[in-house]
Amino acid sequence: MTTHQAHRRRPVVWALLAVTLAAVLGGLTAPTALADPAPSGGKLVLVLDSSGSMAEPAGDGHTKIAAARTALSSVVTKLPEAAEVGLRVYGATVFKRTQAGACTDTQLTVPIGTGNRPQLQTAIAKYKPYGETPIGYALQQAAKDLGPVGQRTIVLVSDGEATCAPEPCAVARSIAQQGIDLKIDVVGFRVGGKARTQLQCVAREGRGDYYDADSTIDLEAVWAGCRPEPSARSGSRVRRCTVRRSRKAHRCLPRATTPTRSVWTTPRSTT
């Protein structure tokens, strides 16, 4: 790889993650989402992986954590002030699983609310890789953060599978049973194998959508956009984010590349 190629490719990982997160959070920016300001209006909490593996390379000369910081910062600037959003991290304070508190290591760093964008940006800037991956426990706490009523969404961002009990998929199933207005969307950041299977299960059982953000894509690619498409299952829909190689793919985005990879959400149950 030449120096010029490396320079051109650096933005891609965070850009892919930013667009993926923007797709997940799209409901907050859509006009219809704010048209009906009900007393129990929608709430969203971002649950971010702060485990040690986030210090690993992201494939663009930067670390996963650096890519995540840049992507999250970009997304937060686009959220409307009226949107109720909070930030929870896990694996941020206890280094080893053998240490006390490692499997309950999660903190609500920014309480859910409006007008908290400066606090979100500050928390994102301080977001560092450190400890274990207690996904299940973090999801349990995130559900409590959201409260029992209103439209509620958990957005989990993780680069690996859980290293602590409780099992995340079972937790997601339990959380989903709290009401039809609660869902768990999941972004798998550079995951594969068991980790991807587990995160997909969390989205499926949480009645949400699963998204991939992967730096192994052709490094000149950007997302051309996300659109709803019918799935093979009657009555269900999936969201597809396609990488294209056409300058006309989307007038609002930079030059993209040919279709090399598609990201499909896990269809929600229609029963």
Backbone as CSV, one residue per row, in Angstrom:
resi,resn,N_x,N_y,N_z,CA_x,CA_y,CA_z,C_x,C_y,C_z
1,MET,0.843,-1.195,0.000,0.000,0.000,0.000,0.875,1.241,0.000
2,THR,0.590,2.185,-0.904,1.366,3.410,-0.951,0.896,4.381,0.113
3,THR,1.762,5.384,0.397,1.383,6.411,1.365,0.143,7.152,0.897
4,HIS,0.071,7.409,-0.417,-1.087,8.112,-0.968,-2.360,7.303,-0.764
5,GLN,-2.265,5.969,-1.012,-3.427,5.114,-0.820,-3.856,5.111,0.632
6,ALA,-2.897,5.023,1.545,-3.232,5.008,2.966,-3.926,6.293,3.361
7,HIS,-3.437,7.421,2.839,-4.044,8.712,3.170,-5.492,8.763,2.699
8,ARG,-5.739,8.249,1.490,-7.086,8.293,0.937,-8.027,7.378,1.692
9,ARG,-7.506,6.324,2.272,-8.366,5.319,2.872,-8.686,5.580,4.340
10,ARG,-7.989,6.444,4.980,-8.169,6.635,6.407,-9.593,6.960,6.843
11,PRO,-10.315,7.829,6.119,-11.632,8.211,6.608,-12.675,7.117,6.532
12,VAL,-12.400,6.033,5.778,-13.472,5.125,5.429,-14.082,4.415,6.627
13,VAL,-13.275,3.900,7.551,-13.828,3.136,8.660,-14.802,3.971,9.469
14,TRP,-14.387,5.174,9.876,-15.307,5.981,10.674,-16.489,6.440,9.844
15,ALA,-16.272,6.670,8.538,-17.383,7.108,7.686,-18.432,6.010,7.561
16,LEU,-17.971,4.770,7.378,-18.904,3.652,7.309,-19.679,3.515,8.605
17,LEU,-18.982,3.615,9.729,-19.645,3.494,11.015,-20.615,4.644,11.235
18,ALA,-20.223,5.840,10.818,-21.094,7.007,10.989,-22.385,6.846,10.203
19,VAL,-22.271,6.383,8.945,-23.470,6.220,8.132,-24.338,5.094,8.671
20,THR,-23.698,4.032,9.164,-24.456,2.941,9.761,-25.230,3.432,10.973
21,LEU,-24.557,4.177,11.851,-25.230,4.722,13.027,-26.323,5.698,12.629
22,ALA,-26.065,6.480,11.594,-27.082,7.421,11.134,-28.322,6.678,10.657
23,ALA,-28.110,5.509,10.022,-29.251,4.707,9.590,-30.025,4.190,10.793
24,VAL,-29.298,3.738,11.817,-29.939,3.243,13.030,-30.727,4.352,13.710
25,LEU,-30.135,5.552,13.753,-30.745,6.671,14.456,-31.655,7.495,13.552
26,GLY,-31.908,7.012,12.344,-32.657,7.798,11.376,-34.011,8.250,11.861
27,GLY,-34.662,7.442,12.686,-35.980,7.810,13.180,-35.978,9.076,13.995
28,LEU,-34.829,9.386,14.606,-34.756,10.593,15.422,-34.681,11.844,14.575
29,THR,-34.201,11.707,13.339,-34.038,12.880,12.489,-35.156,13.024,11.470
30,ALA,-36.001,11.995,11.342,-37.107,12.078,10.395,-38.168,13.037,10.913
31,PRO,-38.776,13.853,10.032,-39.786,14.804,10.476,-40.931,14.147,11.217
32,THR,-41.355,12.948,10.778,-42.480,12.302,11.421,-42.158,11.902,12.841
33,ALA,-40.882,11.700,13.146,-40.508,11.281,14.493,-40.753,12.387,15.498
34,LEU,-40.731,13.640,15.035,-40.899,14.768,15.938,-42.254,15.435,15.775
35,ALA,-43.088,14.892,14.883,-44.364,15.535,14.589,-45.374,15.360,15.706
36,ASP,-45.219,14.327,16.508,-46.177,14.045,17.566,-45.458,14.005,18.903
37,PRO,-45.230,15.145,19.522,-44.483,15.189,20.781,-45.311,14.690,21.948
38,ALA,-45.559,13.384,21.973,-46.362,12.805,23.045,-45.634,12.922,24.369
39,PRO,-46.390,12.951,25.493,-45.765,13.056,26.811,-44.759,11.948,27.070
40,SER,-45.016,10.763,26.495,-44.096,9.643,26.688,-43.301,9.411,25.412
41,GLY,-42.781,10.490,24.816,-42.088,10.429,23.532,-40.889,9.512,23.542
42,GLY,-40.338,9.259,22.337,-39.279,8.290,22.190,-38.000,8.648,22.920
43,LYS,-37.354,7.613,23.446,-36.065,7.760,24.117,-35.088,6.763,23.520
44,LEU,-33.817,7.137,23.490,-32.789,6.263,22.947,-31.541,6.337,23.813
45,VAL,-30.952,5.165,24.065,-29.675,5.136,24.771,-28.660,4.363,23.933
46,LEU,-27.523,4.992,23.679,-26.401,4.347,23.003,-25.610,3.556,24.030
47,VAL,-25.336,2.301,23.740,-24.567,1.444,24.644,-23.279,1.061,23.921
48,LEU,-22.167,1.615,24.379,-20.911,1.516,23.635,-19.891,0.589,24.284
49,ASP,-19.226,-0.164,23.444,-18.174,-1.090,23.848,-16.901,-0.316,24.193
50,SER,-16.471,-0.421,25.442,-15.226,0.216,25.873,-14.220,-0.834,26.326
51,SER,-14.385,-2.063,25.812,-13.497,-3.155,26.200,-12.119,-2.984,25.574
52,GLY,-11.166,-3.764,26.066,-9.787,-3.644,25.619,-9.585,-3.882,24.144
53,SER,-10.443,-4.711,23.530,-10.276,-5.015,22.108,-10.525,-3.811,21.212
54,MET,-11.159,-2.775,21.738,-11.384,-1.568,20.934,-10.083,-0.807,20.679
55,ALA,-8.997,-1.228,21.326,-7.681,-0.626,21.061,-7.007,-1.247,19.844
56,GLU,-7.608,-2.290,19.281,-7.022,-2.970,18.127,-7.127,-2.107,16.871
57,PRO,-6.274,-2.374,15.871,-6.326,-1.604,14.619,-7.670,-1.765,13.915
58,ALA,-8.113,-0.690,13.307,-9.370,-0.722,12.558,-9.135,-0.972,11.077
59,GLY,-7.876,-1.095,10.674,-7.576,-1.379,9.282,-7.334,-0.148,8.442
60,ASP,-7.302,1.026,9.055,-7.102,2.254,8.289,-5.993,3.108,8.883
61,GLY,-5.141,2.486,9.698,-4.077,3.231,10.350,-4.479,3.801,11.688
62,HIS,-5.733,3.607,12.066,-6.223,4.079,13.347,-6.782,2.899,14.135
63,THR,-7.111,3.117,15.381,-7.705,2.067,16.199,-9.220,2.078,16.055
64,LYS,-9.843,0.989,16.498,-11.301,0.914,16.481,-11.911,2.037,17.311
65,ILE,-11.313,2.313,18.462,-11.869,3.332,19.344,-11.813,4.709,18.683
66,ALA,-10.727,4.978,17.949,-10.616,6.265,17.261,-11.678,6.387,16.176
67,ALA,-11.896,5.294,15.438,-12.933,5.298,14.409,-14.305,5.509,15.029
68,ALA,-14.547,4.833,16.159,-15.839,4.971,16.831,-16.050,6.386,17.338
69,ARG,-15.017,6.975,17.928,-15.136,8.351,18.433,-15.518,9.315,17.311
70,THR,-14.806,9.211,16.197,-15.056,10.123,15.085,-16.459,9.940,14.527
71,ALA,-16.866,8.673,14.363,-18.194,8.391,13.829,-19.287,8.896,14.759
72,LEU,-19.140,8.607,16.040,-20.158,9.016,17.011,-20.260,10.525,17.111
73,SER,-19.117,11.183,17.110,-19.113,12.639,17.180,-19.839,13.235,15.982
74,SER,-19.602,12.644,14.813,-20.258,13.114,13.597,-21.766,12.934,13.675
75,VAL,-22.197,11.780,14.178,-23.625,11.490,14.266,-24.313,12.403,15.277
76,VAL,-23.681,12.626,16.423,-24.286,13.443,17.477,-24.562,14.860,16.991
77,THR,-23.680,15.400,16.169,-23.881,16.773,15.683,-25.126,16.897,14.820
78,LYS,-25.617,15.778,14.298,-26.778,15.811,13.407,-28.087,15.499,14.123
79,LEU,-28.029,15.152,15.399,-29.249,14.841,16.133,-30.000,16.118,16.493
80,PRO,-31.317,16.124,16.326,-32.091,17.301,16.726,-32.080,17.461,18.241
81,GLU,-32.110,18.689,18.696,-32.059,18.952,20.133,-33.245,18.345,20.869
82,ALA,-34.363,18.165,20.169,-35.559,17.633,20.822,-35.469,16.133,21.090
83,ALA,-34.516,15.456,20.451,-34.384,14.014,20.633,-33.828,13.688,22.016
84,GLU,-34.465,12.749,22.702,-34.008,12.319,24.026,-33.002,11.181,23.862
85,VAL,-31.754,11.479,24.128,-30.667,10.524,23.900,-29.761,10.474,25.122
86,GLY,-29.253,9.277,25.429,-28.285,9.113,26.502,-27.144,8.228,26.045
87,LEU,-26.101,8.141,26.859,-24.913,7.359,26.513,-24.484,6.499,27.689
88,ARG,-24.369,5.205,27.427,-23.877,4.244,28.425,-22.683,3.509,27.831
89,VAL,-21.654,3.287,28.631,-20.490,2.521,28.189,-20.345,1.279,29.059
90,TYR,-19.634,0.290,28.537,-19.338,-0.892,29.354,-17.891,-1.314,29.128
91,GLY,-17.306,-1.880,30.192,-15.905,-2.300,30.132,-14.927,-1.158,30.279
92,ALA,-15.347,-0.070,30.919,-14.532,1.150,30.927,-13.665,1.343,32.160
93,THR,-13.933,0.614,33.248,-13.233,0.941,34.499,-12.528,-0.224,35.180
94,VAL,-12.858,-1.467,34.835,-12.238,-2.634,35.479,-11.492,-3.434,34.415
95,PHE,-10.199,-3.652,34.643,-9.334,-4.185,33.596,-9.511,-5.675,33.327
96,LYS,-9.521,-6.513,34.380,-9.556,-7.962,34.192,-10.826,-8.575,34.767
97,ARG,-11.263,-9.673,34.123,-12.471,-10.344,34.575,-12.317,-10.904,35.981
98,THR,-11.090,-11.196,36.390,-10.855,-11.730,37.730,-10.984,-10.662,38.813
99,GLN,-11.049,-9.401,38.413,-11.186,-8.328,39.385,-12.651,-8.093,39.728
100,ALA,-12.880,-7.674,40.969,-14.244,-7.407,41.422,-14.894,-6.334,40.558
101,GLY,-16.128,-6.596,40.175,-16.889,-5.607,39.418,-16.697,-5.642,37.919
102,ALA,-15.849,-6.543,37.420,-15.573,-6.570,35.978,-16.823,-6.883,35.160
103,CYS,-17.668,-7.755,35.687,-18.845,-8.181,34.930,-20.080,-7.334,35.209
104,THR,-19.905,-6.287,36.005,-20.969,-5.294,36.196,-20.427,-3.903,35.870
105,ASP,-19.402,-3.878,35.047,-18.701,-2.632,34.732,-19.413,-1.886,33.604
106,THR,-20.365,-1.068,33.960,-21.074,-0.238,32.986,-21.549,1.025,33.669
107,GLN,-21.484,2.141,32.954,-21.853,3.434,33.527,-22.695,4.227,32.530
108,LEU,-23.716,4.896,33.057,-24.490,5.844,32.262,-23.738,7.167,32.320
109,THR,-22.920,7.424,31.323,-22.050,8.603,31.362,-22.790,9.891,31.012
110,VAL,-23.863,9.769,30.228,-24.717,10.926,29.931,-26.174,10.486,30.084
111,PRO,-26.881,10.972,31.097,-28.284,10.598,31.286,-29.138,10.965,30.076
112,ILE,-30.182,10.196,29.855,-31.075,10.436,28.726,-31.783,11.775,28.896
113,GLY,-31.752,12.569,27.848,-32.409,13.864,27.907,-32.235,14.633,26.618
114,THR,-32.730,15.853,26.603,-32.564,16.749,25.466,-31.555,17.829,25.838
115,GLY,-31.038,18.507,24.839,-30.106,19.594,25.108,-28.807,19.163,25.750
116,ASN,-28.446,17.882,25.593,-27.235,17.363,26.236,-26.125,17.060,25.232
117,ARG,-26.157,17.685,24.057,-25.169,17.372,23.033,-23.741,17.709,23.458
118,PRO,-23.499,18.832,24.156,-22.131,19.083,24.628,-21.632,17.994,25.572
119,GLN,-22.513,17.508,26.447,-22.130,16.431,27.366,-21.838,15.141,26.603
120,LEU,-22.630,14.862,25.566,-22.381,13.679,24.748,-21.026,13.773,24.053
121,GLN,-20.721,14.931,23.499,-19.441,15.107,22.811,-18.269,14.965,23.778
122,THR,-18.417,15.505,24.979,-17.353,15.386,25.983,-17.137,13.931,26.373
123,ALA,-18.239,13.202,26.587,-18.140,11.793,26.966,-17.518,10.966,25.849
124,ILE,-17.875,11.253,24.608,-17.312,10.529,23.465,-15.810,10.778,23.366
125,ALA,-15.389,12.010,23.604,-13.961,12.351,23.539,-13.157,11.600,24.602
126,LYS,-13.796,11.295,25.737,-13.124,10.594,26.838,-13.251,9.071,26.731
127,TYR,-13.989,8.606,25.760,-14.292,7.198,25.553,-13.003,6.446,25.195
128,LYS,-12.580,5.492,26.050,-11.314,4.785,25.874,-11.500,3.280,26.045
129,PRO,-10.662,2.477,25.375,-10.717,1.023,25.537,-10.039,0.604,26.831
130,TYR,-10.629,-0.386,27.511,-10.008,-0.774,28.777,-10.242,-2.229,29.173
131,GLY,-11.481,-2.603,29.518,-11.690,-3.857,30.223,-12.403,-4.969,29.484
132,GLU,-13.376,-5.573,30.183,-14.097,-6.738,29.691,-15.306,-6.323,28.845
133,THR,-16.154,-7.315,28.517,-17.295,-7.072,27.626,-18.591,-7.600,28.247
134,PRO,-19.102,-6.942,29.282,-20.330,-7.398,29.947,-21.588,-6.905,29.229
135,ILE,-21.809,-7.403,28.020,-22.915,-6.909,27.199,-24.267,-7.143,27.870
136,GLY,-24.486,-8.356,28.376,-25.782,-8.684,28.969,-26.158,-7.757,30.108
137,TYR,-25.233,-7.546,31.029,-25.510,-6.669,32.172,-25.730,-5.231,31.710
138,ALA,-24.946,-4.778,30.741,-25.100,-3.415,30.223,-26.477,-3.224,29.593
139,LEU,-26.971,-4.231,28.880,-28.305,-4.149,28.293,-29.378,-4.067,29.371
140,GLN,-29.215,-4.843,30.431,-30.171,-4.779,31.540,-30.246,-3.372,32.122
141,GLN,-29.095,-2.760,32.315,-29.058,-1.410,32.884,-29.614,-0.379,31.901
142,ALA,-29.359,-0.578,30.615,-29.873,0.347,29.606,-31.397,0.335,29.578
143,ALA,-31.979,-0.845,29.747,-33.440,-0.940,29.788,-33.995,-0.152,30.973
144,LYS,-33.299,-0.199,32.097,-33.714,0.582,33.265,-33.569,2.083,32.995
145,ASP,-32.507,2.454,32.279,-32.303,3.869,31.941,-33.505,4.435,31.188
146,LEU,-34.087,3.628,30.322,-35.165,4.085,29.449,-36.510,4.188,30.147
147,GLY,-36.654,3.499,31.271,-37.927,3.534,31.975,-38.953,2.592,31.360
148,PRO,-40.155,2.523,31.957,-41.135,1.512,31.563,-42.121,1.918,30.479
149,VAL,-42.159,3.190,30.061,-43.193,3.618,29.122,-42.598,4.398,27.955
150,GLY,-43.395,4.496,26.884,-42.994,5.258,25.709,-42.207,4.425,24.715
151,GLN,-41.955,4.992,23.566,-41.132,4.336,22.556,-39.679,4.401,22.998
152,ARG,-39.064,3.237,23.116,-37.715,3.160,23.679,-36.815,2.327,22.774
153,THR,-35.595,2.807,22.582,-34.635,2.103,21.730,-33.273,2.039,22.406
154,ILE,-32.700,0.852,22.408,-31.309,0.653,22.810,-30.508,0.432,21.532
155,VAL,-29.416,1.167,21.361,-28.512,0.939,20.231,-27.185,0.443,20.793
156,LEU,-26.918,-0.832,20.594,-25.695,-1.469,21.079,-24.634,-1.439,19.990
157,VAL,-23.451,-0.944,20.325,-22.304,-0.964,19.411,-21.219,-1.819,20.051
158,SER,-20.820,-2.907,19.374,-19.824,-3.811,19.958,-18.893,-4.351,18.883
159,ASP,-17.653,-4.655,19.303,-16.695,-5.244,18.360,-16.415,-6.703,18.695
160,GLY,-17.218,-7.310,19.570,-16.964,-8.701,19.929,-18.072,-9.289,20.771
161,GLU,-17.891,-10.567,21.133,-18.906,-11.236,21.932,-18.692,-10.976,23.414
162,ALA,-19.708,-11.268,24.192,-19.664,-11.041,25.628,-18.627,-11.932,26.294
163,THR,-17.979,-11.394,27.323,-17.022,-12.176,28.110,-17.547,-12.444,29.512
164,CYS,-18.777,-12.017,29.783,-19.378,-12.173,31.108,-20.833,-12.611,30.979
165,ALA,-21.320,-13.307,32.015,-22.747,-13.564,32.148,-23.406,-12.272,32.655
166,PRO,-24.718,-12.130,32.402,-25.652,-13.025,31.736,-25.506,-13.020,30.219
167,GLU,-26.062,-14.062,29.603,-25.961,-14.232,28.162,-26.787,-13.147,27.457
168,PRO,-26.182,-12.375,26.554,-26.865,-11.225,25.957,-28.153,-11.549,25.212
169,CYS,-28.173,-12.669,24.498,-29.354,-13.007,23.719,-30.555,-13.253,24.632
170,ALA,-30.325,-13.948,25.735,-31.397,-14.191,26.703,-31.852,-12.890,27.346
171,VAL,-30.910,-12.002,27.618,-31.253,-10.698,28.192,-32.111,-9.905,27.209
172,ALA,-31.735,-9.916,25.941,-32.503,-9.189,24.924,-33.928,-9.714,24.842
173,ARG,-34.079,-11.024,24.918,-35.411,-11.631,24.885,-36.244,-11.151,26.067
174,SER,-35.622,-11.125,27.237,-36.316,-10.675,28.443,-36.705,-9.200,28.346
175,ILE,-35.798,-8.375,27.834,-36.072,-6.940,27.692,-37.228,-6.707,26.723
176,ALA,-37.242,-7.442,25.620,-38.289,-7.268,24.613,-39.667,-7.575,25.176
177,GLN,-39.713,-8.434,26.169,-40.989,-8.801,26.778,-41.569,-7.687,27.646
178,GLN,-40.798,-6.623,27.852,-41.271,-5.509,28.672,-42.312,-4.663,27.954
179,GLY,-42.423,-4.796,26.647,-43.429,-4.022,25.927,-43.112,-3.911,24.457
180,ILE,-44.158,-3.673,23.651,-43.987,-3.634,22.203,-43.247,-2.384,21.747
181,ASP,-43.128,-1.392,22.611,-42.484,-0.139,22.218,-41.015,-0.079,22.607
182,LEU,-40.404,-1.234,22.862,-38.986,-1.274,23.194,-38.272,-2.204,22.221
183,LYS,-37.173,-1.736,21.645,-36.408,-2.575,20.723,-34.920,-2.357,20.945
184,ILE,-34.129,-3.313,20.463,-32.672,-3.245,20.563,-32.083,-3.347,19.164
185,ASP,-31.482,-2.261,18.687,-30.729,-2.281,17.438,-29.260,-2.521,17.765
186,VAL,-28.564,-3.222,16.878,-27.179,-3.611,17.147,-26.288,-3.272,15.957
187,VAL,-25.144,-2.662,16.248,-24.110,-2.427,15.244,-22.907,-3.290,15.606
188,GLY,-22.589,-4.253,14.739,-21.401,-5.077,14.930,-20.235,-4.432,14.209
189,PHE,-19.250,-3.984,14.971,-18.127,-3.254,14.388,-16.963,-4.201,14.157
190,ARG,-16.767,-4.566,12.897,-15.670,-5.457,12.509,-15.744,-6.799,13.225
191,VAL,-16.901,-7.426,13.169,-17.088,-8.700,13.851,-17.308,-9.822,12.841
192,GLY,-17.146,-11.048,13.321,-17.399,-12.223,12.508,-17.594,-13.421,13.414
193,GLY,-17.916,-14.561,12.829,-18.024,-15.794,13.585,-19.018,-15.743,14.726
194,LYS,-18.592,-16.252,15.888,-19.474,-16.339,17.050,-19.950,-14.968,17.521
195,ALA,-19.059,-13.989,17.450,-19.434,-12.644,17.904,-20.580,-12.098,17.059
196,ARG,-20.470,-12.252,15.758,-21.518,-11.744,14.870,-22.827,-12.486,15.099
197,THR,-22.732,-13.805,15.258,-23.929,-14.605,15.512,-24.613,-14.161,16.798
198,GLN,-23.815,-13.923,17.832,-24.380,-13.491,19.106,-25.050,-12.126,18.984
199,LEU,-24.398,-11.187,18.315,-24.962,-9.847,18.172,-26.213,-9.855,17.298
200,GLN,-26.228,-10.687,16.280,-27.434,-10.824,15.464,-28.584,-11.376,16.297
201,CYS,-28.268,-12.301,17.186,-29.289,-12.869,18.063,-29.857,-11.799,18.992
202,VAL,-28.987,-10.925,19.502,-29.449,-9.837,20.372,-30.454,-8.962,19.620
203,ALA,-30.136,-8.624,18.377,-31.051,-7.800,17.578,-32.358,-8.532,17.300
204,ARG,-32.252,-9.798,16.945,-33.454,-10.572,16.629,-34.359,-10.707,17.846
205,GLU,-33.792,-11.130,18.969,-34.594,-11.313,20.180,-35.059,-9.976,20.754
206,GLY,-34.300,-8.920,20.469,-34.684,-7.591,20.937,-35.614,-6.873,19.985
207,ARG,-36.089,-7.577,18.959,-37.032,-7.043,17.974,-36.500,-5.796,17.278
208,GLY,-35.179,-5.801,17.093,-34.536,-4.679,16.424,-33.878,-5.108,15.133
209,ASP,-32.928,-4.315,14.681,-32.209,-4.569,13.439,-30.723,-4.736,13.728
210,TYR,-30.075,-5.540,12.888,-28.631,-5.729,13.004,-27.941,-5.072,11.811
211,TYR,-26.825,-4.388,12.085,-26.040,-3.717,11.051,-24.565,-4.104,11.209
212,ASP,-23.877,-4.286,10.076,-22.434,-4.496,10.087,-21.717,-3.192,9.743
213,ALA,-20.621,-2.927,10.407,-19.697,-1.863,10.014,-18.332,-2.516,9.958
214,ASP,-17.755,-2.637,8.750,-16.565,-3.474,8.583,-15.520,-2.770,7.730
215,SER,-14.328,-2.667,8.248,-13.273,-1.954,7.534,-12.606,-2.790,6.452
216,THR,-13.007,-4.043,6.266,-12.416,-4.861,5.213,-13.038,-4.578,3.849
217,ILE,-14.060,-3.767,3.821,-14.655,-3.331,2.553,-13.605,-2.598,1.733
218,ASP,-13.769,-2.600,0.411,-12.908,-1.808,-0.474,-12.737,-0.422,0.129
219,LEU,-11.492,-0.060,0.397,-11.237,1.111,1.228,-11.496,2.452,0.555
220,GLU,-11.962,2.444,-0.675,-12.376,3.706,-1.274,-13.890,3.862,-1.216
221,ALA,-14.567,2.817,-0.675,-16.023,2.807,-0.719,-16.635,3.677,0.364
222,VAL,-17.804,4.186,0.065,-18.645,4.816,1.079,-20.044,4.274,0.883
223,TRP,-20.837,4.407,1.895,-22.200,3.932,1.764,-22.987,4.866,0.852
224,ALA,-23.659,4.266,-0.125,-24.488,5.067,-1.032,-25.836,5.386,-0.410
225,GLY,-26.200,4.688,0.643,-27.468,4.988,1.311,-28.152,3.724,1.762
226,CYS,-29.179,3.881,2.581,-29.959,2.761,3.101,-31.405,2.927,2.665
227,ARG,-32.010,1.825,2.278,-33.397,1.901,1.855,-34.130,0.658,2.315
228,PRO,-35.391,0.762,2.662,-36.157,-0.420,3.040,-36.476,-1.258,1.823
229,GLU,-36.341,-2.554,1.958,-36.683,-3.460,0.872,-37.427,-4.653,1.448
230,PRO,-38.326,-5.262,0.662,-39.041,-6.429,1.161,-38.100,-7.604,1.330
231,SER,-38.307,-8.376,2.370,-37.492,-9.567,2.588,-38.209,-10.774,2.025
232,ALA,-37.571,-11.929,2.162,-38.169,-13.156,1.658,-39.374,-13.565,2.493
233,ARG,-39.455,-13.041,3.721,-40.556,-13.405,4.595,-41.702,-12.436,4.372
234,SER,-42.881,-12.967,4.173,-44.037,-12.122,3.925,-44.294,-11.194,5.092
235,GLY,-44.497,-9.925,4.761,-44.867,-8.958,5.785,-43.717,-8.356,6.544
236,SER,-42.500,-8.814,6.327,-41.360,-8.256,7.044,-40.487,-7.478,6.076
237,ARG,-39.674,-6.567,6.612,-38.814,-5.747,5.779,-37.408,-5.759,6.343
238,VAL,-36.476,-5.525,5.464,-35.091,-5.425,5.889,-34.545,-4.109,5.368
239,ARG,-33.441,-3.680,5.925,-32.790,-2.482,5.412,-31.458,-2.882,4.816
240,ARG,-31.213,-2.393,3.613,-30.006,-2.775,2.890,-29.132,-1.545,2.678
241,CYS,-27.883,-1.666,3.062,-26.924,-0.594,2.819,-25.899,-1.132,1.835
242,THR,-25.848,-0.586,0.646,-25.019,-1.143,-0.413,-23.860,-0.231,-0.753
243,VAL,-22.694,-0.823,-0.922,-21.523,-0.080,-1.369,-21.527,-0.070,-2.886
244,ARG,-21.393,1.099,-3.481,-21.478,1.211,-4.930,-20.206,1.825,-5.505
245,ARG,-20.041,1.677,-6.820,-18.904,2.285,-7.507,-19.428,3.236,-8.594
246,SER,-20.232,4.153,-8.212,-20.807,5.105,-9.160,-20.824,6.486,-8.555
247,ARG,-20.344,7.465,-9.304,-20.344,8.829,-8.799,-21.755,9.380,-8.705
248,LYS,-22.698,8.715,-9.385,-24.078,9.166,-9.366,-24.911,8.395,-8.350
249,ALA,-24.269,7.575,-7.542,-25.012,6.728,-6.611,-25.864,7.555,-5.663
250,HIS,-25.330,8.652,-5.182,-26.079,9.502,-4.264,-25.471,10.889,-4.300
251,ARG,-26.250,11.870,-4.652,-25.691,13.198,-4.863,-25.140,13.822,-3.591
252,CYS,-25.558,13.323,-2.416,-25.117,13.914,-1.149,-23.857,13.263,-0.608
253,LEU,-23.376,12.212,-1.274,-22.232,11.477,-0.766,-21.050,11.599,-1.716
254,PRO,-19.825,11.396,-1.218,-18.640,11.418,-2.081,-18.656,10.257,-3.060
255,ARG,-17.667,10.243,-3.919,-17.517,9.171,-4.899,-17.463,7.817,-4.217
256,ALA,-18.221,6.858,-4.720,-18.296,5.534,-4.128,-17.779,4.490,-5.100
257,THR,-17.914,3.214,-4.740,-17.363,2.141,-5.563,-18.411,1.103,-5.900
258,THR,-18.029,0.121,-6.700,-18.963,-0.906,-7.126,-19.498,-1.710,-5.971
259,PRO,-20.674,-2.365,-6.147,-21.222,-3.169,-5.064,-20.258,-4.277,-4.677
260,THR,-19.746,-4.207,-3.456,-18.830,-5.231,-2.978,-19.363,-5.923,-1.735
261,ARG,-20.279,-5.286,-1.060,-20.798,-5.883,0.154,-22.121,-5.229,0.502
262,SER,-23.047,-6.023,0.975,-24.317,-5.467,1.425,-24.504,-5.783,2.890
263,VAL,-25.144,-4.889,3.594,-25.414,-5.093,5.009,-26.909,-5.259,5.167
264,TRP,-27.322,-6.415,5.637,-28.745,-6.705,5.782,-29.098,-6.763,7.254
265,THR,-30.205,-6.162,7.578,-30.663,-6.245,8.956,-31.319,-7.587,9.186
266,THR,-31.416,-7.963,10.454,-32.175,-9.134,10.826,-33.652,-8.776,10.791
267,PRO,-34.480,-9.444,9.973,-35.893,-9.085,9.905,-36.565,-9.223,11.256
268,ARG,-37.419,-8.277,11.579,-38.158,-8.355,12.827,-39.284,-9.362,12.700
269,SER,-39.602,-9.969,13.800,-40.694,-10.931,13.811,-42.006,-10.239,13.497
270,THR,-42.864,-10.887,12.735,-44.167,-10.320,12.410,-45.266,-10.965,13.227
271,THR,-44.893,-11.806,14.168,-45.888,-12.462,14.999,-46.056,-11.721,16.292
